[in-house]
Amino acid sequence: MKQLFFVAVGVVIGFAVAHRVANTPGGARFFADVNARTKAFTGAVADGYRSREAELRTDV
């Protein structure tokens, strides 16, 4: 139970720090870059999934 408390406190502190950092110009650029990379990664995964699904459908 004690470990769960420390995890929760860490998450709250992390969100508070991220919010402060996001309000700076450098932080905003950093989070915009992270967001763009995340979207590119999820797009690549989705494209790969669709490609493989189409491949499997033609084999049946």
C-alpha positions in Angstrom: 0.0 0.0 0.0 2.9 2.3 0.8 4.4 1.7 -2.7 1.1 2.6 -4.3 1.1 5.9 -2.4 4.6 6.8 -3.6 3.6 5.9 -7.2 0.6 8.2 -7.0 2.7 11.0 -5.5 5.3 10.6 -8.2 2.6 10.7 -10.9 1.1 13.9 -9.4 4.5 15.6 -9.2 5.3 14.5 -12.7 2.2 16.0 -14.1 2.8 19.3 -12.2 6.4 19.5 -13.5 5.3 18.7 -17.1 2.6 21.4 -16.9 5.2 24.0 -15.7 7.7 22.9 -18.4 5.0 23.0 -21.1 4.4 26.7 -20.4 7.9 27.6 -21.4 8.8 28.1 -25.1 11.4 25.3 -25.0 9.0 23.0 -23.2 6.2 23.7 -25.7 8.6 22.8 -28.6 9.6 19.6 -26.7 6.1 18.4 -26.2 5.1 19.3 -29.8 8.0 17.2 -31.0 7.0 14.3 -28.7 3.4 14.6 -30.0 4.6 14.6 -33.6 6.8 11.5 -33.1 4.0 9.7 -31.3 1.5 10.4 -34.1 4.1 9.2 -36.7 4.7 6.0 -34.7 1.0 5.2 -34.2 0.4 6.0 -37.9 3.2 3.5 -38.9 1.8 0.8 -36.6 -1.7 1.3 -38.0 -0.4 1.2 -41.6 1.5 -2.0 -40.9 -1.6 -3.5 -39.3 -3.8 -2.6 -42.3 -1.1 -3.9 -44.7 -0.8 -7.2 -42.9 -4.6 -7.6 -42.6 -5.0 -7.0 -46.4 -2.2 -9.5 -47.0 -4.0 -12.1 -44.9 -7.3 -11.5 -46.5 -5.9 -12.2 -50.0 -4.4 -15.5 -48.8 -7.7 -16.8 -47.6 
